[in-house]
Structure formats: C-alpha cells, structure tokens
Amino acid sequence: MRQLKALKKIFKTTVIISLTSLILNGCVYVNNDSWSDLTPEEPSQVQQAVEDVREVFSEVSRGN
C-alpha cells in the first residue's frame, strides 16, 4: 500500500514537471517571438496546458 502511494506521488510529480516544462517552452517561444506567430490553435493549447497544471497542483496540494 505504501509503495502504491509512493508510486502515485512520483507519477504526479513527473506529470507536474513535464507539464511545467512544456508550458515554459511555449512561454519562451511566445516571449521571443509573439502571439501573432502562433497558429489560432496554439494559444488555446497553451491555456489548456496551464489549466491542466493548475488542476494537478491543486490535487497534489490536497494530498490526493
């Protein structure tokens, strides 16, 4: 049971780090160029990724 909890925590941490990396990569791209260089779909994808990370952070902070 402890191993399962530890595995869940490691998985959630990995997901958080991965999503954060993807978001930061997108933010750096946008900051270096501009939003106008993005296709119409890309800003919404970045926003969705931010919302996903917020959701994961809130789950982790609640201890789920």
LOMARTI-760475 format. One record per residue (C-alpha): x, z, y; residue in one letter. Coordinates in steps of 0.5 Angstrom, whole numbers, always signed. Layout:
R     px     pz     py  res
R      X      Z      Y    A
...
***
This chain:
R     px     pz     py  res
R     +0     +0     +0    M
R     +6     +2     +5    R
R     +9     -5     +3    Q
R     +3     -9     +5    L
R     +2     -5    +12    K
R    +10     -7    +13    A
R     +9    -14    +11    L
R     +3    -15    +16    K
R     +7    -11    +21    K
R    +13    -16    +20    I
R     +8    -22    +20    F
R     +4    -20    +26    K
R    +11    -19    +30    T
R    +13    -26    +27    T
R     +7    -29    +30    V
R     +8    -26    +37    I
R    +15    -28    +37    I
R    +13    -35    +35    S
R     +7    -36    +40    L
R    +11    -33    +46    T
R    +17    -38    +44    S
R    +12    -44    +44    L
R     +9    -41    +51    I
R    +15    -40    +54    L
R    +18    -47    +52    N
R    +11    -50    +55    G
R    +12    -46    +62    C
R    +19    -48    +62    V
R    +17    -55    +62    Y
R    +12    -55    +67    V
R    +16    -51    +71    N
R    +22    -56    +71    N
R    +17    -62    +72    D
R    +10    -61    +74    S
R     +3    -60    +71    W
R     +2    -67    +73    S
R     +7    -70    +68    D
R     +2    -67    +62    L
R     -3    -70    +59    T
R    -10    -68    +60    P
R    -10    -64    +54    E
R     -3    -60    +54    E
R     -5    -55    +60    P
R    -11    -53    +56    S
R     -7    -53    +50    Q
R     -2    -48    +54    V
R     -8    -44    +56    Q
R    -11    -43    +49    Q
R     -4    -41    +46    A
R     -4    -36    +52    V
R    -10    -33    +50    E
R     -8    -33    +42    D
R     -2    -29    +44    V
R     -6    -24    +48    R
R    -11    -23    +42    E
R     -5    -22    +38    V
R     -2    -17    +43    F
R     -9    -13    +43    S
R    -10    -13    +36    E
R     -3    -10    +35    V
R     -4     -5    +40    S
R    -10     -3    +37    R
R     -6     -2    +31    G
R    -10     -7    +26    N
***
